Amino acid sequence: MIARTPFLAALVLACSLGAAAARADEKPIAYPGGGDFEIIKATADKVWRLNKRTGEIAVCGIEGTRLICAAAQEGSGGKTLSADELDTRRKIAAEEDKRRREDEMKKDLAFMDRMIELFREFMKAAAEREAAAAPK
């Protein structure tokens, strides 16, 4: 039962997101059949997910076809972050990851260039040996 709870919560949250965005008022949306979570509209494309049992607050948004939630206190030293602050942190982290991958790619390409040059030198040396060994 406990293992299914996160899956069911995510499913219900995904179904409730459309209803949350359509609501003009910012009253909590209760899950059908009760539950530990409430959804509160934060912006046009973000909602707050409140875990009533633990008190954890998460900011949720849709990326592609997936609902992505991040704990509001994640990496903030206990300070509650706004949806915009979380978006900014995600963008910065994504840019740093992109730069890291580009640096790794440059190192890999430089290594491949060295290997290709070494292979060319071997081929040149082999051709020279073959030409020297050939009868004249």
DSSP file (Angstrom, degrees, kcal/mol; ACC not computed):
  #  RESIDUE AA STRUCTURE BP1 BP2  ACC     N-H-->O    O-->H-N    N-H-->O    O-->H-N    TCO  KAPPA ALPHA  PHI   PSI    X-CA   Y-CA   Z-CA
    1    1 A M     >        0   0    0      0, 0.0     4,-0.9     0, 0.0     3,-0.3   0.000 360.0 360.0 360.0 -42.9    0.0    0.0    0.0
    2    2 A I  T >4  +     0   0    0      1,-0.2     3,-0.5     2,-0.2     0, 0.0   0.876 360.0  55.8 -67.2 -37.0    2.8    2.4    0.9
    3    3 A A  T 3> S+     0   0    0      1,-0.2     4,-0.5     2,-0.2    -1,-0.2   0.807 108.0  49.1 -65.5 -29.6    4.7    1.8   -2.3
    4    4 A R  H 3> S+     0   0    0     -3,-0.3     4,-2.8     1,-0.2     5,-0.3   0.698  91.7  81.3 -81.8 -18.7    1.6    2.7   -4.4
    5    5 A T  H <X S+     0   0    0     -4,-0.9     4,-2.7    -3,-0.5     5,-0.2   0.903  91.7  45.9 -59.0 -48.1    1.0    5.9   -2.5
    6    6 A P  H  > S+     0   0    0      0, 0.0     4,-2.6     0, 0.0    -1,-0.2   0.909 114.8  49.2 -62.2 -38.9    3.6    8.1   -4.4
    7    7 A F  H  X S+     0   0    0     -4,-0.5     4,-2.4     2,-0.2    -2,-0.2   0.938 113.7  44.9 -63.7 -46.3    2.4    6.7   -7.7
    8    8 A L  H  X S+     0   0    0     -4,-2.8     4,-2.8     1,-0.2     5,-0.2   0.895 112.6  52.0 -65.0 -39.1   -1.2    7.4   -6.9
    9    9 A A  H  X S+     0   0    0     -4,-2.7     4,-2.6    -5,-0.3    -1,-0.2   0.919 111.0  47.3 -63.0 -42.9   -0.4   10.9   -5.6
   10   10 A A  H  X S+     0   0    0     -4,-2.6     4,-2.5     2,-0.2    -2,-0.2   0.896 113.1  49.3 -64.8 -39.8    1.5   11.7   -8.8
   11   11 A L  H  X S+     0   0    0     -4,-2.4     4,-2.1     2,-0.2    -2,-0.2   0.936 113.8  44.4 -64.3 -46.9   -1.4   10.4  -10.9
   12   12 A V  H  X S+     0   0    0     -4,-2.8     4,-2.2     1,-0.2    -2,-0.2   0.891 113.0  52.7 -65.3 -38.4   -4.0   12.4   -8.9
   13   13 A L  H  X S+     0   0    0     -4,-2.6     4,-1.6    -5,-0.2    -2,-0.2   0.917 108.5  49.9 -62.7 -43.7   -1.7   15.5   -9.0
   14   14 A A  H  X S+     0   0    0     -4,-2.5     4,-0.7     1,-0.2    -1,-0.2   0.899 113.3  46.3 -61.7 -41.0   -1.4   15.2  -12.8
   15   15 A C  H  X S+     0   0    0     -4,-2.1     4,-0.7     1,-0.2     3,-0.3   0.852 114.1  48.6 -68.6 -34.5   -5.2   15.0  -13.2
   16   16 A S  H  X S+     0   0    0     -4,-2.2     4,-2.6     1,-0.2    -1,-0.2   0.703  93.1  77.2 -80.1 -19.6   -5.7   17.8  -10.8
   17   17 A L  H  X S+     0   0    0     -4,-1.6     4,-2.4     1,-0.2     5,-0.2   0.904  93.7  49.5 -60.4 -43.3   -3.2   20.2  -12.4
   18   18 A G  H  X S+     0   0    0     -4,-0.7     4,-1.4    -3,-0.3    -1,-0.2   0.910 113.3  46.7 -62.0 -41.5   -5.5   21.0  -15.3
   19   19 A A  H  X S+     0   0    0     -4,-0.7     4,-1.0     1,-0.2    -1,-0.2   0.870 110.6  53.5 -67.5 -35.7   -8.3   21.8  -12.9
   20   20 A A  H  < S+     0   0    0     -4,-2.6     3,-0.4     1,-0.2    -2,-0.2   0.896 108.9  48.2 -66.6 -39.9   -6.0   23.8  -10.7
   21   21 A A  H  < S+     0   0    0     -4,-2.4    -1,-0.2     1,-0.2    -2,-0.2   0.818 109.8  53.4 -70.2 -29.5   -4.9   26.0  -13.7
   22   22 A A  H  < S+     0   0    0     -4,-1.4     2,-0.3    -5,-0.2    -1,-0.2   0.712  87.6  96.6 -78.8 -20.2   -8.5   26.6  -14.7
   23   23 A R     <  -     0   0    0     -4,-1.0    18,-0.0    -3,-0.4    -4,-0.0  -0.524  57.7-161.2 -74.7 133.0   -9.6   27.8  -11.3
   24   24 A A  S    S+     0   0    0     -2,-0.3    -1,-0.2     2,-0.0     2,-0.1   0.852  75.1  65.5 -79.5 -36.7   -9.7   31.6  -11.0
   25   25 A D  S    S-     0   0    0      1,-0.1    16,-0.2     2,-0.0    -2,-0.0  -0.449  81.4-132.4 -83.7 162.1   -9.6   31.5   -7.2
   26   26 A E        +     0   0    0     -2,-0.1    -1,-0.1    14,-0.1     3,-0.1  -0.109  54.1 139.6-107.2  35.0   -6.6   30.1   -5.2
   27   27 A K        -     0   0    0      1,-0.1    14,-0.3    13,-0.1    12,-0.1  -0.501  63.3 -92.6 -74.8 147.3   -8.5   27.9   -2.9
   28   28 A P        -     0   0    0      0, 0.0     2,-0.6     0, 0.0    12,-0.2  -0.268  33.6-135.3 -59.5 146.4   -6.9   24.5   -2.1
   29   29 A I  E     -A   39   0A   0     10,-2.0    10,-1.2    -3,-0.1     2,-0.3  -0.926  17.7-144.8-104.8 117.9   -8.1   21.6   -4.3
   30   30 A A  E     -A   38   0A   0     -2,-0.6     8,-0.1     8,-0.2     5,-0.1  -0.618  16.8-119.2 -83.5 140.3   -8.8   18.5   -2.3
   31   31 A Y    >   -     0   0    0      6,-0.7     3,-1.6    -2,-0.3     2,-0.1  -0.483  39.6 -94.0 -71.8 147.3   -8.0   15.2   -3.8
   32   32 A P  T 3  S+     0   0    0      0, 0.0    -1,-0.1     0, 0.0   -20,-0.0  -0.408 113.1  18.8 -60.6 135.3  -10.9   12.8   -4.3
   33   33 A G  T 3  S-     0   0    0     -2,-0.1     2,-0.2    -3,-0.1    -2,-0.1   0.678 121.3 -89.6  78.5  17.0  -11.2   10.5   -1.3
   34   34 A G    <   +     0   0    0     -3,-1.6     2,-0.2     1,-0.0     3,-0.2  -0.573  60.5 167.2  83.1-145.5   -9.1   12.7    0.9
   35   35 A G        -     0   0    0     -2,-0.2    -2,-0.1     1,-0.1    -1,-0.0  -0.615  50.2 -78.0 120.5 179.4   -5.4   12.2    1.0
   36   36 A D  S    S+     0   0    0     -2,-0.2    16,-4.1    16,-0.1    17,-0.6   0.521  97.1  77.3 -95.6  -7.2   -2.3   14.0    2.2
   37   37 A F  E     - B   0  51A   0     14,-0.3    -6,-0.7    -3,-0.2     2,-0.3  -0.779  48.7-172.1-114.1 150.1   -1.9   16.6   -0.5
   38   38 A E  E     -AB  30  50A   0     12,-1.9    12,-3.0    -2,-0.3     2,-0.4  -0.978  15.7-145.3-129.4 147.2   -3.5   19.9   -1.5
   39   39 A I  E     -AB  29  49A   0    -10,-1.2   -10,-2.0    -2,-0.3     2,-0.4  -0.947  15.5-176.4-114.5 131.8   -2.9   21.8   -4.7
   40   40 A I  E     - B   0  48A   0      8,-2.5     8,-3.6    -2,-0.4     2,-0.2  -0.996  30.4-116.8-129.8 129.2   -2.9   25.6   -4.8
   41   41 A K  E     + B   0  47A   0     -2,-0.4     6,-0.2   -14,-0.3     3,-0.1  -0.451  35.1 171.2 -65.9 129.5   -2.4   27.6   -7.9
   42   42 A A        -     0   0    0      4,-2.0     2,-0.2     1,-0.4     5,-0.2   0.813  64.0 -14.1-104.5 -52.7    0.8   29.7   -7.8
   43   43 A T  S    S-     0   0    0      3,-1.8    -1,-0.4    40,-0.0     3,-0.3  -0.723  85.4 -78.5-136.9-172.8    1.1   31.2  -11.3
   44   44 A A  S    S+     0   0    0     -2,-0.2     3,-0.0     1,-0.2    -3,-0.0   0.834 131.0  21.2 -62.9 -31.8   -0.5   30.5  -14.7
   45   45 A D  S    S+     0   0    0     16,-0.0    17,-0.5    -4,-0.0     2,-0.3   0.295 117.0  68.8-121.9  10.4    1.8   27.4  -15.2
   46   46 A K  E     - C   0  61A   0     -3,-0.3    -4,-2.0    15,-0.1    -3,-1.8  -0.953  53.0-171.0-129.8 149.3    2.9   26.5  -11.7
   47   47 A V  E     -BC  41  60A   0     13,-2.2    13,-3.1    -2,-0.3     2,-0.4  -0.956  22.5-124.9-132.8 155.0    1.1   25.1   -8.7
   48   48 A W  E     -BC  40  59A   0     -8,-3.6    -8,-2.5    -2,-0.3     2,-0.6  -0.847  19.2-155.0 -96.1 135.5    2.1   24.5   -5.0
   49   49 A R  E     -BC  39  58A   0      9,-3.3     9,-2.3    -2,-0.4     2,-0.5  -0.959   9.3-163.6-112.1 118.0    1.7   21.0   -3.7
   50   50 A L  E     -BC  38  57A   0    -12,-3.0   -12,-1.9    -2,-0.6     2,-0.9  -0.893  12.1-150.4-105.1 123.6    1.3   20.8    0.1
   51   51 A N  E  >  -B   37   0A   0      5,-2.8     4,-3.0    -2,-0.5     5,-0.3  -0.831  10.0-164.5 -88.9 105.8    1.8   17.6    1.9
   52   52 A K  T  4 S+     0   0    0    -16,-4.1    -1,-0.2    -2,-0.9   -15,-0.1   0.750  84.3  52.3 -66.1 -24.2   -0.6   18.0    4.8
   53   53 A R  T  4 S+     0   0    0    -17,-0.6    -1,-0.2     1,-0.1   -16,-0.1   0.923 125.3  20.4 -79.3 -44.7    1.0   15.1    6.7
   54   54 A T  T  4 S-     0   0    0    -18,-0.2    -2,-0.2     2,-0.1    -1,-0.1   0.655  95.7-126.0 -99.6 -18.7    4.7   16.3    6.6
   55   55 A G     <  +     0   0    0     -4,-3.0     2,-0.2     1,-0.3    -3,-0.1   0.471  55.9 151.8  84.8   1.6    4.2   20.0    5.8
   56   56 A E        -     0   0    0     -5,-0.3    -5,-2.8    -6,-0.1     2,-0.4  -0.447  30.6-156.9 -69.0 136.9    6.5   19.8    2.8
   57   57 A I  E     -C   50   0A   0     -7,-0.2    15,-3.4    -2,-0.2    16,-0.4  -0.960  11.9-176.4-115.6 133.2    5.7   22.3    0.1
   58   58 A A  E     -CD  49  71A   0     -9,-2.3    -9,-3.3    -2,-0.4     2,-0.5  -0.961  22.9-133.9-129.1 146.9    6.7   21.7   -3.5
   59   59 A V  E     -CD  48  70A   0     11,-2.7    11,-2.2    -2,-0.4     2,-0.4  -0.873  28.9-166.3 -97.6 129.8    6.4   23.8   -6.7
   60   60 A C  E     +CD  47  69A   0    -13,-3.1   -13,-2.2    -2,-0.5     2,-0.3  -0.923  14.8 161.6-122.6 143.4    5.1   21.8   -9.6
   61   61 A G  E     -CD  46  68A   0      7,-2.5     7,-3.3    -2,-0.4     2,-0.5  -0.936  38.3-103.6-147.8 169.5    5.1   22.5  -13.3
   62   62 A I  E     - D   0  67A   0    -17,-0.5     2,-0.5    -2,-0.3     5,-0.2  -0.878  27.1-176.9-103.7 127.1    4.6   20.6  -16.6
   63   63 A E  E >  S- D   0  66A   0      3,-2.6     3,-1.9    -2,-0.5     2,-0.5  -0.955  70.1 -45.6-120.6 108.6    7.7   19.9  -18.7
   64   64 A G  T 3  S-     0   0    0     -2,-0.5    -2,-0.0     1,-0.3     0, 0.0  -0.592 123.2 -26.2  68.7-118.6    6.6   18.2  -21.9
   65   65 A T  T 3  S+     0   0    0     -2,-0.5     2,-0.3    -3,-0.1    -1,-0.3   0.283 121.3  91.2-108.4   7.9    4.2   15.5  -20.8
   66   66 A R  E <  S-D   63   0A   0     -3,-1.9    -3,-2.6     2,-0.0     2,-0.6  -0.803  70.4-132.7-109.2 147.3    5.6   15.1  -17.3
   67   67 A L  E     -D   62   0A   0     -2,-0.3     2,-0.5    -5,-0.2    -5,-0.2  -0.874  26.7-163.1 -93.7 119.8    4.7   16.8  -14.0
   68   68 A I  E     -D   61   0A   0     -7,-3.3    -7,-2.5    -2,-0.6     2,-0.4  -0.916   7.4-174.5-111.5 126.9    7.9   18.0  -12.3
   69   69 A C  E     -D   60   0A   0     -2,-0.5     2,-0.4    -9,-0.2    -9,-0.2  -0.946   4.7-171.5-121.6 141.9    7.9   18.9   -8.7
   70   70 A A  E     -D   59   0A   0    -11,-2.2   -11,-2.7    -2,-0.4     2,-0.1  -0.998  33.7-107.7-131.1 136.1   10.7   20.4   -6.6
   71   71 A A  E >   -D   58   0A   0     -2,-0.4     3,-1.6   -13,-0.2   -13,-0.3  -0.386  25.5-133.6 -61.2 135.5   10.7   20.8   -2.9
   72   72 A A  T 3  S+     0   0    0    -15,-3.4     9,-1.5     1,-0.3    -1,-0.2   0.723 104.9  47.6 -67.2 -21.7   10.4   24.5   -2.1
   73   73 A Q  T > >S+     0   0    0    -16,-0.4     3,-1.6     7,-0.2     5,-0.7   0.315  79.3 135.4-100.8   8.3   13.2   24.4    0.5
   74   74 A E  T < 5S-     0   0    0     -3,-1.6    -4,-0.0     1,-0.3     5,-0.0  -0.410  86.3 -16.4 -62.5 116.7   15.6   22.5   -1.8
   75   75 A G  T 3 5S+     0   0    0     -2,-0.3    -1,-0.3     1,-0.1    -2,-0.1   0.701 108.5 109.4  64.8  21.3   19.0   24.0   -1.6
   76   76 A S  T X 5S-     0   0    0     -3,-1.6     3,-1.3     3,-0.1    -2,-0.1   0.337  89.2-112.9-111.6   6.1   17.7   27.2    0.0
   77   77 A G  T 3 5S-     0   0    0     -4,-0.3     3,-0.1     1,-0.2    -3,-0.1   0.811  79.7 -51.2  66.9  29.1   19.0   26.9    3.5
   78   78 A G  T 3 <S+     0   0    0     -5,-0.7     2,-0.3     1,-0.3    -1,-0.2   0.298 107.6 128.6  91.2  -9.6   15.5   26.5    4.9
   79   79 A K    <   -     0   0    0     -3,-1.3    -1,-0.3    -6,-0.1     2,-0.3  -0.641  64.6-117.1 -81.0 134.3   14.2   29.6    3.1
   80   80 A T        -     0   0    0     -2,-0.3     2,-0.3    -3,-0.1    -7,-0.2  -0.544  31.3-145.9 -72.0 131.6   11.0   29.1    1.1
   81   81 A L        -     0   0    0     -9,-1.5     2,-0.1    -2,-0.3    -7,-0.1  -0.733   6.6-127.1-101.0 147.6   11.6   29.7   -2.6
   82   82 A S     >  -     0   0    0     -2,-0.3     4,-2.3     1,-0.1     5,-0.2  -0.383  31.2-105.1 -82.0 169.1    9.2   31.2   -5.0
   83   83 A A  H  > S+     0   0    0      1,-0.2     4,-2.4     2,-0.2     5,-0.2   0.888 122.6  51.9 -62.3 -39.1    8.3   29.5   -8.3
   84   84 A D  H  > S+     0   0    0      2,-0.2     4,-2.5     1,-0.2    -1,-0.2   0.898 108.6  50.4 -65.3 -40.4   10.4   32.0  -10.2
   85   85 A E  H  > S+     0   0    0      2,-0.2     4,-2.4     1,-0.2    -2,-0.2   0.903 111.2  48.5 -64.5 -40.9   13.4   31.4   -7.9
   86   86 A L  H  X S+     0   0    0     -4,-2.3     4,-2.5     2,-0.2    -2,-0.2   0.908 111.0  50.4 -65.2 -41.0   13.2   27.7   -8.4
   87   87 A D  H  X S+     0   0    0     -4,-2.4     4,-2.5     2,-0.2    -2,-0.2   0.915 110.6  50.1 -61.0 -42.9   12.9   28.2  -12.2
   88   88 A T  H  X S+     0   0    0     -4,-2.5     4,-2.5     1,-0.2    -2,-0.2   0.920 111.1  48.5 -62.4 -44.5   16.0   30.4  -12.1
   89   89 A R  H  X S+     0   0    0     -4,-2.4     4,-2.5     1,-0.2    -1,-0.2   0.893 111.4  49.9 -63.5 -39.7   17.9   27.8  -10.1
   90   90 A R  H  X S+     0   0    0     -4,-2.5     4,-2.5     2,-0.2    -2,-0.2   0.916 111.3  49.0 -64.1 -42.3   16.9   25.0  -12.5
   91   91 A K  H  X S+     0   0    0     -4,-2.5     4,-2.5     2,-0.2    -2,-0.2   0.912 112.0  48.5 -64.4 -42.1   18.0   27.1  -15.5
   92   92 A I  H  X S+     0   0    0     -4,-2.5     4,-2.5     2,-0.2    -2,-0.2   0.925 112.7  48.1 -62.9 -44.9   21.3   27.9  -13.9
   93   93 A A  H  X S+     0   0    0     -4,-2.5     4,-2.3     1,-0.2    -2,-0.2   0.896 111.9  50.1 -62.6 -40.0   21.9   24.2  -13.1
   94   94 A A  H  X S+     0   0    0     -4,-2.5     4,-2.3     2,-0.2    -2,-0.2   0.901 111.0  49.0 -65.8 -40.6   20.9   23.2  -16.6
   95   95 A E  H  X S+     0   0    0     -4,-2.5     4,-2.5     2,-0.2    -2,-0.2   0.907 111.5  49.1 -65.1 -41.6   23.4   25.8  -18.1
   96   96 A E  H  X S+     0   0    0     -4,-2.5     4,-2.4     2,-0.2    -2,-0.2   0.904 111.9  49.0 -63.7 -40.9   26.2   24.5  -15.8
   97   97 A D  H  X S+     0   0    0     -4,-2.3     4,-2.5     2,-0.2    -2,-0.2   0.899 110.8  50.5 -64.7 -40.2   25.4   20.9  -16.9
   98   98 A K  H  X S+     0   0    0     -4,-2.3     4,-2.4     2,-0.2    -2,-0.2   0.919 111.4  48.1 -63.5 -43.9   25.4   22.0  -20.5
   99   99 A R  H  X S+     0   0    0     -4,-2.5     4,-2.5     2,-0.2    -2,-0.2   0.905 111.2  50.9 -63.1 -41.4   28.8   23.7  -20.1
  100  100 A R  H  X S+     0   0    0     -4,-2.4     4,-2.3     2,-0.2    -2,-0.2   0.923 111.5  47.2 -61.7 -44.6   30.2   20.7  -18.3
  101  101 A R  H  X S+     0   0    0     -4,-2.5     4,-2.4     1,-0.2    -2,-0.2   0.887 111.5  51.3 -65.0 -38.4   29.0   18.4  -21.1
  102  102 A E  H  X S+     0   0    0     -4,-2.4     4,-2.4     2,-0.2    -2,-0.2   0.903 109.8  49.9 -65.1 -40.4   30.5   20.7  -23.7
  103  103 A D  H  X S+     0   0    0     -4,-2.5     4,-2.2     2,-0.2    -2,-0.2   0.913 111.5  48.3 -63.0 -42.5   33.8   20.7  -21.9
  104  104 A E  H  X S+     0   0    0     -4,-2.3     4,-2.6     1,-0.2    -2,-0.2   0.900 110.8  51.3 -62.9 -40.4   33.8   16.9  -21.8
  105  105 A M  H  X S+     0   0    0     -4,-2.4     4,-2.7     2,-0.2    -2,-0.2   0.903 108.7  51.0 -64.2 -41.1   33.0   16.8  -25.5
  106  106 A K  H  X S+     0   0    0     -4,-2.4     4,-2.5     2,-0.2    -2,-0.2   0.913 111.3  48.1 -62.2 -42.4   35.9   19.2  -26.3
  107  107 A K  H  X S+     0   0    0     -4,-2.2     4,-2.2     2,-0.2    -2,-0.2   0.919 112.6  48.8 -63.0 -43.4   38.3   17.0  -24.3
  108  108 A D  H  X S+     0   0    0     -4,-2.6     4,-2.4     1,-0.2    -2,-0.2   0.905 112.3  48.1 -63.3 -41.7   36.9   13.9  -26.1
  109  109 A L  H  X S+     0   0    0     -4,-2.7     4,-2.6     2,-0.2    -1,-0.2   0.895 110.2  51.4 -67.0 -39.6   37.3   15.5  -29.5
  110  110 A A  H  X S+     0   0    0     -4,-2.5     4,-2.1     2,-0.2    -2,-0.2   0.902 111.0  49.2 -63.0 -40.4   40.8   16.6  -28.7
  111  111 A F  H  X S+     0   0    0     -4,-2.2     4,-2.4     2,-0.2    -2,-0.2   0.928 111.1  49.2 -62.8 -45.4   41.7   13.1  -27.7
  112  112 A M  H  X S+     0   0    0     -4,-2.4     4,-2.6     1,-0.2    -2,-0.2   0.895 108.7  53.2 -62.6 -39.7   40.2   11.7  -30.9
  113  113 A D  H  X S+     0   0    0     -4,-2.6     4,-2.3     1,-0.2    -1,-0.2   0.916 109.8  48.4 -60.7 -42.5   42.1   14.2  -33.0
  114  114 A R  H  X S+     0   0    0     -4,-2.1     4,-2.3     1,-0.2    -2,-0.2   0.906 111.8  49.6 -63.6 -40.6   45.4   13.0  -31.3
  115  115 A M  H  X S+     0   0    0     -4,-2.4     4,-2.3     2,-0.2    -2,-0.2   0.891 110.7  49.3 -66.3 -39.1   44.4    9.4  -31.9
  116  116 A I  H  X S+     0   0    0     -4,-2.6     4,-2.3     2,-0.2    -1,-0.2   0.911 111.1  49.8 -65.9 -41.9   43.7   10.1  -35.6
  117  117 A E  H  X S+     0   0    0     -4,-2.3     4,-2.1     2,-0.2    -2,-0.2   0.906 110.9  49.7 -63.0 -41.7   47.0   12.0  -36.0
  118  118 A L  H  X S+     0   0    0     -4,-2.3     4,-2.3     2,-0.2    -2,-0.2   0.911 110.0  50.7 -62.6 -42.8   48.8    9.0  -34.4
  119  119 A F  H  X S+     0   0    0     -4,-2.3     4,-2.5     1,-0.2    -2,-0.2   0.901 109.2  51.3 -61.9 -41.3   47.1    6.6  -36.8
  120  120 A R  H  X S+     0   0    0     -4,-2.3     4,-2.7     2,-0.2    -1,-0.2   0.901 109.1  50.8 -62.5 -41.0   48.1    8.8  -39.7
  121  121 A E  H  X S+     0   0    0     -4,-2.1     4,-2.6     2,-0.2    -2,-0.2   0.905 110.4  49.2 -64.3 -40.9   51.7    8.7  -38.5
  122  122 A F  H  X S+     0   0    0     -4,-2.3     4,-2.6     2,-0.2    -2,-0.2   0.925 112.2  48.2 -62.4 -44.1   51.6    4.9  -38.2
  123  123 A M  H  X S+     0   0    0     -4,-2.5     4,-2.4     2,-0.2    -2,-0.2   0.907 112.3  48.9 -63.0 -42.1   50.1    4.6  -41.7
  124  124 A K  H  X S+     0   0    0     -4,-2.7     4,-2.3     2,-0.2    -2,-0.2   0.921 112.6  47.9 -63.6 -44.5   52.8    7.0  -43.1
  125  125 A A  H  X S+     0   0    0     -4,-2.6     4,-2.5     1,-0.2    -2,-0.2   0.901 112.3  49.3 -63.9 -40.8   55.6    5.0  -41.4
  126  126 A A  H  X S+     0   0    0     -4,-2.6     4,-2.4     2,-0.2    -1,-0.2   0.900 111.1  49.4 -65.1 -40.3   54.2    1.7  -42.7
  127  127 A A  H  X S+     0   0    0     -4,-2.4     4,-2.4     2,-0.2    -2,-0.2   0.894 111.5  49.5 -66.3 -38.9   54.0    3.1  -46.2
  128  128 A E  H  X S+     0   0    0     -4,-2.3     4,-2.3     2,-0.2    -2,-0.2   0.915 112.1  47.6 -66.0 -42.6   57.6    4.3  -46.0
  129  129 A R  H  X S+     0   0    0     -4,-2.5     4,-2.1     2,-0.2    -2,-0.2   0.909 112.9  49.3 -62.9 -42.1   58.8    0.9  -44.7
  130  130 A E  H  X S+     0   0    0     -4,-2.4     4,-1.0     1,-0.2    -2,-0.2   0.897 111.8  48.3 -65.3 -40.2   56.8   -0.8  -47.5
  131  131 A A  H  < S+     0   0    0     -4,-2.4    -1,-0.2     1,-0.2    -2,-0.2   0.879 112.8  48.4 -67.8 -37.5   58.3    1.5  -50.1
  132  132 A A  H  < S+     0   0    0     -4,-2.3    -2,-0.2     1,-0.2    -1,-0.2   0.844 113.0  47.5 -70.1 -33.8   61.8    1.0  -48.8
  133  133 A A  H  < S+     0   0    0     -4,-2.1    -1,-0.2    -5,-0.2    -2,-0.2   0.635  89.4 103.4 -82.9 -14.7   61.4   -2.8  -48.7
  134  134 A A  S  < S-     0   0    0     -4,-1.0     2,-0.1    -3,-0.2    -3,-0.0  -0.454  81.9-106.9 -72.4 140.3   59.9   -3.0  -52.3
  135  135 A P              0   0    0      0, 0.0    -1,-0.1     0, 0.0    -2,-0.1  -0.376 360.0 360.0 -66.8 144.1   62.3   -4.3  -55.0
  136  136 A K              0   0    0     -2,-0.1    -2,-0.0    -3,-0.1    -3,-0.0   0.426 360.0 360.0-103.6 360.0   63.6   -1.6  -57.3
